[in-house]
Amino acid sequence: MRPVPAWGNSSYKIILKQSAKEFAKYNQLYPDQFQPLQRDMIGKFGAAKDQWFSSFLLQVENHSSWHRLFVTR
């Protein structure tokens, strides 16, 4: 399977992990979508409710950075 065209048309990408199982399945379907370091870092994103923050990967063109988003009530 090839990635959907919208992925290649976007300069800004925000990647969050919802399910470790689904992320592993996605990587099998699209093995070249992420670099090994990116796959490793995304795979280590924990559950937001347990950590009290959300982790995400921000990718702009060929540059990637990892962030934590804290939301308070």
C-alpha positions in Angstrom: 0.0 0.0 0.0 1.1 3.5 -0.7 0.6 6.5 1.7 -2.4 8.6 1.0 -1.7 11.6 -1.2 -2.5 14.2 1.5 0.5 13.0 3.5 2.9 14.1 0.8 1.1 17.4 0.2 1.4 18.7 3.7 4.5 20.5 4.9 3.4 20.4 8.5 2.6 17.1 10.2 1.6 16.5 13.8 1.8 12.8 14.8 0.3 11.4 18.0 0.1 7.8 19.0 -3.3 6.5 20.1 -2.6 2.7 20.2 0.7 0.8 20.3 -0.9 -2.1 18.4 -2.3 0.2 15.6 1.0 2.0 15.4 2.9 -1.3 14.9 0.3 -2.3 12.2 0.7 1.1 10.5 4.5 0.7 10.4 4.0 -2.7 8.7 1.7 -1.2 6.1 3.9 1.8 5.5 7.5 0.8 6.5 9.1 3.9 4.9 6.8 6.4 6.4 9.0 7.2 9.4 12.8 7.1 10.0 13.9 4.4 12.6 14.5 7.1 15.2 11.1 8.6 14.7 9.4 5.1 15.0 11.3 4.5 18.2 10.4 7.8 19.7 6.7 7.6 18.7 6.7 4.0 20.1 7.7 5.4 23.5 4.9 7.9 23.7 2.9 6.9 26.8 -0.7 7.2 27.7 -1.7 10.9 28.3 -4.0 10.0 31.2 -1.1 8.2 33.0 1.5 10.8 32.3 -0.6 13.9 32.6 0.6 15.2 29.2 0.5 14.2 25.6 3.6 13.6 23.5 3.7 14.4 19.8 6.1 14.6 16.9 6.0 17.8 14.9 7.5 17.4 11.4 8.0 20.5 9.2 9.5 19.7 5.8 12.6 17.6 6.7 12.9 18.7 10.3 11.4 16.8 13.2 11.0 17.7 16.9 9.3 16.0 19.8 7.0 17.9 22.3 4.9 17.5 25.3 1.5 19.2 25.6 0.3 19.9 29.1 -3.4 20.6 29.6 -4.8 21.7 32.9 -8.3 22.1 34.1 
